Amino acid sequence: MTPQLTVNLLRVLFVTFCATVGTIISSEAEGALLPGLLIGLAFGLVLVLIDRLLKGLSLRAFSSATLGLLLGLFFANLLLASEILRYQSETTQWAARLVVYCTFGYLGTMLAVRSNRDEFSLIIPYVRFARETTQHEPLLIDTNVIIDGRVADLCASGFLSHSLIVPRFVLDELQTLADSRDGIRRERGRRGLDILNQLQRSREIELTIHDSGHEEDGDLQVDARLVRAAKLLQARLLTNDQALCQVARLQQVPVLNLSDLSRALRPVVVAGDEMELNLVKEGRDPHQAVGYLPDGTMIVVNQARPHIGRVVTVVISSALQTAGGRLVFAELKENARVRPALQPQAESF
């Protein structure tokens, strides 16, 4: 049963309970059953409506608002304790007390909701709210990261939080891709669903499917809904979409880009470095051969055409940054040992 279906079922049960209680009270009062039934039903529906209106209010915001309300009422009591209105009539005192309580209560609530947890230390100087480390903050992941598949290994390594949140609309997007008529899109969607199932079965990762979408968000694009969900959940956004990263950062949403991480972890090669390289294909010039580093960086080795298919020791001579990426040139090391590349062996049964 989906969380939304569970919530709706609880609402129906609550309204039914209120109608039943109204009927019982009406029967105990020896009156007609219908008025009690209608009053109980109306009471339950009003509470459900209030619940719907407070859908975007989190428990953290509610606790902050409650503390702000208490502080506002405290200052209102201090003001009224001065008995500045003691010579006024009872009606004037009642109206003044009502205005003071409402004003200070409202101002305290709004100030508390707009403040962060650290600012409360100005009011309560000897109490500090424990700050969650960024390593344990939840991560909101998008469709591209799920299909990419590297998030599981990153979480298992301990570099990222183990708490992952997948919005319901991202899951719907994966389902749409999996049902697509286009073969490539269908394969991407099925891969994403398989990876989600693996993450859900993993004991090291806490995966949550969150119904963070609102009815009015249906016309928004997925990127806009992701940014809005990250704000609502106060979570960091994990993606490899550069455009989404720029939009999120413009709206002050913390975002982690796997592409930036990949570039930061790219091995640095400088002129004079020696390394062993598997030459896999011919280069542009007749004497050149090409090999690749584990991160995909292409290395062009001069005078190495005869050694294609072998592992040779090369010396880096220069590196260029092109529009397609980094291009590295190297030379064969003199008197270096050349050995055949390791070929995958067929399994025997």
N, C-alpha and C positions, 0 to 999 in steps of 0.2 A: 504494500500500500504506500502510495507516494505521500510525502509530508503534507502537501496541500489538501489531498483527500482526507487525511487524518484530521487536519484542522477543521475542515468543513463538517466532518462527522461529529466532532466535539461540539461545534456550534449548534448543530441540530439537536444533539442530546441535551445541551444546556437550555435551549429554548423550550424543548419538551418538558424538562424538569421544572422550569419556571411556570409553565402553563399548568402542570400537575399540582404544584404547590398552591397556585392561585385558586384552583378548583377545590382543593382540600380546605383552604382557609374559608372560602365562601360557604362550603357545606357545614363547617363547624359553627359558622355564624348564623346558620339556619336561614340562609338567603338563597337566591337563585344561583345555579352553577355557572351560567353563561357569563355574567359580569366578572366573576373571579377568574374564569378561563381567559377572557379577553385581556384583563389587566395583567395577569401573569405572562401571557404571550407578548403583550406590548412591552413589558419590562425586559423580557429576555431579548427581544429584537433591538431595543434601544442600546442595551449593553453590547450586543454583537456589532451594532453600527459604530459605537464608540471604539470597539476593538479594531474595526476596519480603518477608522480614521487615525488611530495610533499605530498603524502598521509599520511606518518608517521610524518609530521611536525605539531606540535600543535600550537595553537595561542600563548601560553606562550613562546614557543621557538622562534616563529617569532618575538614577541615583544622584547625578549632579544637580538636577532640578530640585530634588527633595532637599538636598543640603542647602541649596540657595534659598529655597522657601523658608527653611528653619532659620537661616541667618537673617533673612528679611523680617520675619516675625520677631526675632530677638531684638533687632534695632527698633522695631515699632513699639515693642513693650518698653524699651528704655525711654523712648520719647514720651509715651503716655504716662510713664511712672512719674514724670515731673509735675503732674497734676496741673498742667497749664490751662486746662479747660474746666477747672473745678468750680468756677463762678458762672459757668454757662448752664443753660437748661439741659434736662435729661435728653431731649430730642437732639439738641445741638451736639452734646457729647457723644451720643450714639452714632450720629452721622459722621462726626470727625474721626471716631475710632474706626469706623468702617472704611473711610477713605485712606487713613494712615496704614491700616493693615493691608488693604488691597495694593496700595502704592509700593510699600516696602516688599511685600511678598512677590509682586510682579517683577520689580527691579532685581531682587535677589535671585529669582529663578532665571531670568534672562541672562544675567551676568555669569551665573554658574554654568549654564548650558554653553555659552560661548567661550568659556575658559578651559584650558587643559589641566591635566592632573597636577603638573608641577606648580601651577599658579596657586593651588590651594595651600601650598606651604607658606604663602604670605599671611594667610589667615590662621593656619594651625602650624606655627613655626617648628614645633617639636615632633611633628608627624610627617613622614615622607611616604608618598605612595611608591610602591615598588615598581620600577620601570622594567618592562619586559625587554630582554635583549633582542636585537634584530634577528638573531639566529632562531628565536622561537616565535617570532611573529608569523601569522598565517600568510600564505602566498596564494594569490588569486591567479589561476593559470588560464590562458586562452587556448583557442583551437590549434594554432600553429605549434605551440609548445607541446601539447599533448601528442600531436602527430609526429613531432620531432623525436620524441622518445628518450631524450637524454636526461629528462628531469628525474627519473627514477634513480639513475646512477648518481646524480648530483646530491639528491636527498640522502641516499645511502652512505655517501662519503662524509656527510656531516657538514658540508659547506653551506647547505641551505636548510631551511626549516622543514621539519617532517610533517607539518600541518598544511595540507593543500586543500583549496576550495575551488570547486568547479561550479560555476553558475548553471542554472537549469537551461538557459538559452544557449549556452555553449554545447551542452549535451544534445539539445535539439538540433543544433547546427551539424554536429557530427552524425546524427541520425539521418539528416537530410542528405549529407554527402554520401553516406553508406547506401542510401536508396537511389542515388543518382543514376541516370542512364549512361553518363560518361564513365568509361572504364577507369580513367586515372582518378577522377574525383571519388568514384565508388571505392577504389582501393585505399585512398587516403582516409576516407571515413571509416572503413572497416579496421584499418590499422589503428586509428585513434581510439576506437571502441575497445579493441583488444588491449591496448596499452592501459586504458582506464581500468579494465578488469584486472590486469596484472597489478596495478597500483592499489586497487581495493583489496586484493588478496594479500598484499605485502604486510607483514607484521611491523615493519619499520616505518611505514608511512600511514598517516591519518588522513584519509580522503573523505571530504564532505561535499555532497551535492546540495547546493543552496538555492532556494527559491527566492532569489534577490530581485527578480524582475517585477515591475509594476504594470498594471494594465496600460497606463499612459506611455510606457516605454516601448510599446509594440512598434511604433513608427520610427524609432531611433535605430541607427546602425549598430552593428554588434560592437564596434570599437567604442562608441559613445556609451553603450550600456555597460561595457566592461569598466570604463573609467568611473561611471556612476556607482556601480556595485563596489568597486574598490574604496570609494569614499564612504559609502554606507557601512561597509564592514571594517573600515580602518585597517585594510590589509595592503600589503605590497603587491604590485602587479608584476607577474613574471611572463615575459614574452620574448620573441625574436623578431617582432615586426617593428621596423625603425619608425614608420609613420605613427603607429600607436604609441611608441615611446615618447615621441615629440609632443603628441596631443596630451598624454598623461602628465608629462613634466610641466607643460604650460598651465595645467590645472592643479599644480602642486600635489600630485599623487606620486608617492614613491614607486619607482619602477625599476626592475632588473631586466637587462637585455642579455640574452644568451649569446647573441652575436658579439656584443662588446666583451663578454667574458672570454669567448673563443679567441678574439683578437688579442686580448691581454695575455692569454696563456700561450700565444704563438711563440715558438722558440726563436730567439734572436741569433742570427748568423752574421758574422762580420768577416771581413777579409782576413785570411790567414787561418781560419778554423778548418780542422780536419774532421772528416766523418766518413762512415761507410754508407754507400748509396747503391740501391738496386736500380740498374738502368733498364727501363721498360720499353722504350720506343726510340725512334729516330728523331733527330732535331731538324730545324729548318735548313741548316747548312749541311752539306754532304758529310762533314766530319763530326757532327755533333750527335750526342745521345742525351736522353732526358730521363730524369728520375724525380721522385716526389718525396717530400718529408711527410711524416705522419699527419700533419695538419693540412696537407694538400698543396704546400708551397712547391712550385716547380723549379728544379735545378737543371740548368743546361750545362753539360760537361763537354768541353772541347776535346777533339782528337780521341773520342771514346766510342765511335760508331762500331768498331769491331767487338766491343765488350757488351753489346746489348744482350740482356738476359742473364747478366752476371752481377755480383756485388763487388764493387771496387772502392778503393779509398781515394777520396777527392779532397782538394784544397780549395776553399772558397776564394774567388778572385775579386768579385764585385757583386753588388745587388742594386736593382732598379725598382722603383715604385711606378707601376703602370696603372691605367684605368681598370684593367682586369685583375689587378692584384700585384703581389710582389714577385719579381723575377730575379733569380739568383744565377750567376755564372760561376763555374768552377773549372779547375784543371785536374788532370790525373796526377796523382802523386808519383814521383819517380820511385821505381823499384818497389812499388806497392804490391801486396799480394792480391790476386784476383781469384775469387771463388764463385762457383755457380750459385745462383739464387735458389733458396729453398722452395720446393714445389709442394703443394698440399698433397698428402698421400691419401689414396682411396682407402676407405674402411673395409676391412675384411670380415666376413661373417662365417 
